[in-house]
Amino acid sequence: MLEETSLLVLFLILFFLLLFSAFFSSSETALMSLNRYRLRHLEQEGHRGAVIASQLLNRPDRLIGLILLGNNFVNILASAIATVIGIKLLGENGIVAATFALTLIVLLFAEVTPKTLAALHPERVAFPASYILKPMLFVLYPLVWFTNGITNRMVRLFGVSPEDAATSAINTEELRVALMEAGSLIPTRHKDMLMSILDLEKVTVNDAMVPRNEIEGLDINAPFQEIVKQLSHCGHTRLPVYEDSMDNIVGILHLRKALHLITQDNLNPETLNSIIKDAYFVPESTPLNTQLINFQRNRRRTGLVVDEYGDLLGLITLEDIFREIVGEFTADTIDDDKDIHPQSDGSYLINGTANIREINRNNDWSLPTEGPKTINGLVIEYLESIPDPGVSIRMDDYVIEVVQTADNAIKTVRIHHILEQHQNEEETES
């Protein structure tokens, strides 16, 4: 039959077969290259092409079976027709010529080119193709079911089930990579906040708390006039209340309730005790994401951090957790931070009690945070002794000079960020 067909008709049939081959090749690449999360978003918005493509991808074994069935059929038929054309034009030598020519044509125009276009613009190819592939799957389903029945039994020998394709959940690290690769699609500020939320599970309340020596509390046994004076000039909304020392915590006082009693001239020891709320204690190893949920569950905003022996270590607030997510709430964090003092030579004078995480956040540095929480602890751990003023150490790109020590602790250090200073010098020279 093919021998009696004219060359023009054979070339036309071969041309359309190559178009079908290119369609199947590009459809496979495009559908497999789709961003599954963007696909779900478009599907929820009612995009018809996305809905059909998602239905096809729910069973990739059937989709691949359909595409390969069609692709192999048209390629084999194209090979037969090319052979007939070769024999008609060149005789028996035309078989070899047709084989080489068709291989090159299929490779360039039915494989590499359409697959490259589909990989670069998967949605433009996949969504229109899904309108054709779905009815084809319905028509050819018996044949696809037969071939998939055999292949599925074969893949099960390797411990793989086609139903496993429905599970596409990603873990935290994969989500972190997806955020980093989002580029300009997500504003940098929003991306930083999302990354900080993911990091909450790695940070404990011990990393973000206000240390015990910096807690401002109210001694309930102090003279009442001193209590009233402290309440009138306090800059916090909640104060821990203790008896004689921080080791004897009584509870938490909401300053607004106390000021309300002061304005009504109704503040006395009895009414003061009546508005003190029971203290809420938090283990030091609690991750911040867990503590955020605990604050919400217990309707609290302030917790007292304790160690395994029940000794008070510090204070954690809801605002401290929010600060880990969004950063400082002030416009100029360095100028407002009493612990960090920038110098004219590019260095920073920093109090020894300054929290390393706060320093890293404010200055965009990367000082080690795995061990000690303060600069004082970091330097002492590194030197394994309490240094004298003038001693300097280098940690990666940071030179830390001890400026002042007192009471067996480092009071002030000067930190030079070498890489940052070199960059500033290059900018000045240019």
C-alpha positions in Angstrom: 0.0 0.0 0.0 2.7 2.5 0.9 4.7 1.5 -2.2 1.8 2.7 -4.3 1.4 6.0 -2.5 2.9 9.1 -4.1 6.0 10.8 -2.7 4.0 14.0 -1.9 1.5 12.1 0.2 4.3 10.2 2.0 6.2 13.4 2.8 3.0 15.0 4.1 2.2 12.0 6.3 5.9 12.0 7.6 5.6 15.7 8.3 2.5 15.3 10.4 3.9 12.3 12.2 6.9 14.4 13.2 4.6 17.1 14.5 2.8 14.5 16.6 6.2 13.2 17.9 7.2 16.8 18.8 3.8 17.2 20.6 4.3 14.1 22.7 7.9 14.9 23.5 7.2 18.5 24.5 4.0 17.5 26.5 6.0 15.0 28.6 8.7 17.4 29.5 6.3 20.3 30.1 4.0 18.3 32.4 6.9 16.9 34.4 8.6 20.3 34.7 5.5 22.1 36.2 5.9 23.7 39.6 3.6 21.6 41.6 2.9 24.3 44.2 2.1 26.9 41.5 0.0 24.3 39.8 -2.0 23.8 43.0 -2.4 27.6 43.3 -3.7 27.9 39.8 -6.0 24.9 40.3 -7.5 26.6 43.4 -8.1 29.7 41.3 -10.1 27.6 38.8 -7.6 27.7 35.9 -9.1 25.0 33.6 -5.7 23.9 32.1 -4.2 23.6 35.6 -7.1 21.5 36.8 -6.8 19.1 33.9 -3.0 19.0 34.1 -3.2 18.2 37.9 -5.7 15.4 37.2 -3.2 13.9 34.7 -0.3 14.2 37.1 -2.2 12.5 39.9 -1.3 9.2 38.1 2.0 9.8 36.3 2.2 6.2 35.4 -0.9 6.5 33.2 0.3 9.8 31.8 3.7 8.5 30.9 2.2 5.3 29.5 -0.1 7.3 27.2 2.6 9.7 26.0 5.1 7.0 25.3 2.5 4.8 23.6 1.7 7.7 21.2 5.3 8.8 20.8 6.6 5.3 20.0 3.7 4.6 17.6 4.3 7.8 15.5 8.1 7.4 15.6 7.9 3.8 14.4 5.4 4.7 11.7 7.5 7.6 10.7 10.5 5.3 10.4 8.5 2.9 8.1 7.4 5.8 5.9 10.9 7.2 5.7 12.2 3.8 4.7 9.7 3.7 1.8 10.6 7.2 0.7 14.3 6.3 0.8 13.7 3.1 -1.3 11.7 5.1 -3.9 14.4 7.7 -4.2 17.6 5.8 -3.8 16.7 2.1 -4.0 18.2 -0.2 -1.4 20.8 2.4 -0.4 17.9 4.6 0.6 17.3 2.4 3.7 20.5 3.6 5.3 20.1 7.1 4.1 16.6 7.3 5.4 17.7 5.9 8.8 20.4 8.6 9.3 18.2 11.4 7.9 15.2 10.5 10.1 17.4 10.1 13.2 18.8 13.6 12.7 15.4 15.1 11.9 13.7 13.4 14.9 16.5 14.4 17.2 16.5 18.1 16.2 12.8 18.8 15.5 10.9 16.2 17.5 13.0 15.8 20.6 15.6 18.4 21.5 14.0 21.6 20.3 10.4 20.9 21.6 11.7 19.5 24.9 13.9 22.5 25.4 11.0 24.9 24.7 8.8 22.9 27.0 11.4 23.0 29.8 11.8 26.7 29.5 8.0 27.5 29.3 6.3 24.5 30.9 2.9 26.1 31.5 2.6 27.4 28.0 3.0 23.9 26.6 1.5 21.7 29.4 -1.9 23.4 29.8 -2.9 23.4 26.1 -1.5 19.9 25.7 -3.6 18.6 28.7 -6.8 19.4 26.7 -5.7 16.9 24.1 -4.1 14.3 26.3 -7.1 13.9 28.6 -9.6 12.7 25.9 -6.8 10.6 24.4 -6.4 8.9 27.7 -10.1 8.2 27.8 -10.1 6.7 24.3 -6.9 4.7 24.7 -7.5 3.8 28.3 -7.8 0.0 27.7 -4.5 -0.1 26.0 -2.9 2.2 28.6 -4.3 0.1 31.4 -2.9 -3.1 29.9 0.6 -1.7 29.4 0.6 0.0 32.9 -0.6 -3.2 34.5 2.6 -4.9 33.3 4.9 -2.1 34.1 3.4 -1.5 37.5 4.0 -5.1 38.5 7.6 -4.7 37.3 8.2 -1.5 39.4 6.7 -3.1 42.4 9.6 -5.6 42.3 11.8 -2.6 43.3 9.5 -1.6 46.2 7.9 1.3 44.3 4.1 1.9 44.1 2.5 4.3 41.6 0.2 5.6 44.3 3.3 7.1 46.1 3.3 9.9 43.5 0.4 11.6 45.3 2.6 12.4 48.3 4.5 15.6 47.6 4.9 17.2 51.0 8.2 18.9 51.6 10.2 19.3 54.8 11.6 22.4 56.4 14.9 22.4 54.7 13.3 21.9 51.3 10.9 24.8 52.0 13.9 26.9 53.0 15.6 26.2 49.7 12.3 27.1 47.9 12.2 30.4 49.6 15.8 31.2 48.8 15.2 30.4 45.1 12.1 32.5 44.9 14.2 35.5 44.0 12.3 38.7 43.4 9.0 36.9 43.5 9.0 37.4 47.3 10.2 40.8 48.7 13.4 40.4 50.6 11.9 41.6 53.9 9.1 39.0 53.7 11.6 36.3 52.8 13.7 37.1 55.8 10.6 36.9 58.0 9.6 33.6 56.6 13.1 32.2 57.1 13.1 33.5 60.7 9.9 31.6 61.3 11.5 28.4 60.0 14.5 29.1 62.3 12.3 29.3 65.4 12.5 25.6 66.0 16.3 25.9 66.2 16.3 28.7 68.7 15.4 28.1 72.4 14.1 30.6 75.0 17.6 30.6 76.5 18.9 32.2 73.3 16.3 35.0 73.2 15.6 35.7 76.9 16.5 38.8 78.9 19.2 37.5 81.3 18.5 37.6 85.0 20.9 40.4 85.8 19.0 42.7 83.4 15.5 42.0 84.7 13.8 44.9 86.3 11.6 43.5 89.1 9.5 44.8 91.9 10.4 44.0 95.5 7.0 43.6 97.3 8.8 44.0 100.7 10.3 47.4 99.8 8.9 50.6 101.4 5.6 51.3 99.8 6.6 54.8 98.6 9.5 53.3 96.7 7.1 50.8 95.1 4.8 53.7 94.0 7.8 55.6 92.6 9.1 52.6 90.7 5.7 52.0 89.2 5.3 55.6 88.2 8.7 55.7 86.3 8.8 52.1 85.0 9.3 51.7 81.2 7.9 48.1 81.0 4.3 46.9 80.8 4.8 43.9 83.0 7.1 43.4 86.1 8.2 40.3 87.9 7.3 40.7 91.6 9.5 39.1 94.2 10.2 39.0 97.9 13.6 40.4 98.9 15.4 38.6 96.0 14.7 37.2 92.5 15.0 33.7 94.0 11.5 34.3 95.6 9.2 35.1 92.7 5.7 36.0 93.8 4.1 36.7 90.4 3.8 39.1 87.5 2.3 42.6 87.8 0.6 44.3 84.8 1.7 47.9 85.1 -1.5 49.3 83.5 -3.6 47.9 86.3 -1.3 49.4 88.9 -1.4 52.8 87.2 -5.2 52.6 87.1 -5.2 52.2 90.9 -2.8 55.1 91.3 -5.0 57.5 89.3 -7.9 56.5 91.4 -5.8 57.0 94.6 -6.6 53.4 95.5 -3.2 51.8 95.5 -2.2 50.1 98.7 -0.5 46.9 99.7 -3.8 45.0 99.7 -5.0 46.2 96.2 -1.5 45.7 94.9 -1.4 42.1 96.0 -4.8 41.5 94.4 -3.7 42.4 90.9 -0.5 40.3 91.0 -0.9 37.4 88.6 0.7 34.0 89.2 4.1 33.6 87.6 4.4 31.5 84.4 7.6 29.5 84.3 9.3 28.2 81.1 12.1 25.6 80.8 15.2 27.0 79.3 15.4 24.4 76.5 11.9 25.2 75.0 12.1 26.0 71.3 10.7 29.4 70.4 8.1 28.0 68.0 6.8 25.8 70.9 6.9 28.7 73.3 4.9 30.9 70.9 2.1 28.2 70.9 2.4 27.9 74.7 1.9 31.7 75.1 -1.2 31.5 72.9 -2.6 28.5 74.7 -2.0 29.9 78.2 -3.0 33.4 77.2 0.3 34.8 78.5 2.8 37.3 77.2 5.6 36.9 79.7 7.4 33.9 81.1 10.2 33.4 83.6 12.9 31.1 82.3 14.3 28.5 84.7 16.9 25.8 84.5 16.6 22.1 85.4 17.0 22.9 89.1 14.2 25.6 89.0 16.6 28.5 89.4 15.7 31.7 87.6 17.8 32.4 84.5 15.9 35.1 82.7 12.7 36.4 81.3 11.1 35.8 77.9 8.3 37.8 76.4 6.0 37.5 73.3 7.8 40.6 72.0 11.2 38.8 72.2 9.8 36.0 70.0 8.4 38.5 67.5 11.8 40.3 67.4 13.3 37.0 66.3 10.9 37.0 63.3 10.7 40.6 62.2 13.8 42.1 63.8 14.0 45.2 65.9 10.9 47.5 66.1 12.9 50.7 66.0 14.2 52.5 63.0 17.9 52.6 63.9 18.7 49.5 65.9 22.4 50.2 66.5 21.9 53.7 67.8 19.1 52.6 70.1 20.9 49.6 71.4 22.7 50.5 74.7 25.1 47.6 74.2 26.4 48.5 70.8 28.4 51.7 70.1 29.8 52.2 66.6 33.1 54.1 66.4 34.5 56.4 63.8 37.2 53.9 62.8 34.6 51.3 61.8 34.9 49.3 64.9 32.2 48.7 67.6 32.5 49.1 71.4 30.2 46.4 72.8 29.2 45.6 76.4 30.3 42.2 77.6 26.8 41.2 78.5 25.5 41.9 75.0 23.6 38.9 73.5 25.5 37.5 70.5 22.3 36.9 68.5 21.3 40.6 69.0 24.7 41.7 67.8 24.5 39.4 64.7 21.0 40.7 63.9 21.8 44.4 64.4 25.1 44.3 62.5 24.4 41.5 60.0 27.3 39.6 61.4 27.9 35.8 61.9 29.6 35.5 65.3 29.2 31.9 66.6 26.0 31.3 68.6 26.2 27.6 69.3 27.9 27.9 72.7 27.9 31.0 75.0 25.1 33.5 74.6 27.1 36.7 75.4 30.4 38.3 74.2 31.8 37.8 77.7 31.1 34.1 77.6 32.4 33.7 74.1 35.8 35.3 74.8 36.2 33.5 78.1 35.3 30.1 76.6 37.8 30.7 73.7 40.7 31.8 76.0 39.7 29.4 78.9 40.6 32.2 81.3 39.6 35.7 82.2 41.8 38.0 80.1 43.5 41.3 80.9 42.5 44.4 79.1 44.4 44.7 75.7 44.2 41.0 74.9 42.9 40.4 71.3 41.7 37.3 69.6 40.6 36.6 66.1 37.5 34.5 65.2 37.1 34.1 61.4 36.6 37.7 60.1 36.3 39.3 63.5 39.0 40.7 65.8 37.8 41.0 69.4 39.9 43.2 71.7 39.2 43.2 75.5 38.9 46.8 76.6 37.7 46.6 80.2 37.3 43.8 82.8 35.9 43.9 86.3 34.4 41.5 88.8 35.8 38.5 87.1 34.0 39.4 83.8 34.6 41.2 80.6 32.8 44.6 80.7 33.6 46.0 77.3 35.2 44.7 74.0 36.1 46.3 70.7 35.2 44.3 67.6 36.6 44.9 64.2 34.9 43.2 61.3 37.8 42.8 58.9 35.8 42.0 55.8 33.4 44.9 56.3 36.3 47.4 56.9 38.1 46.2 53.7 34.9 46.7 51.7 34.5 50.2 53.2 38.1 51.1 52.3 37.6 49.9 48.7 34.5 52.0 48.4 36.3 55.0 49.7 39.2 54.6 47.3 36.9 54.1 44.4 
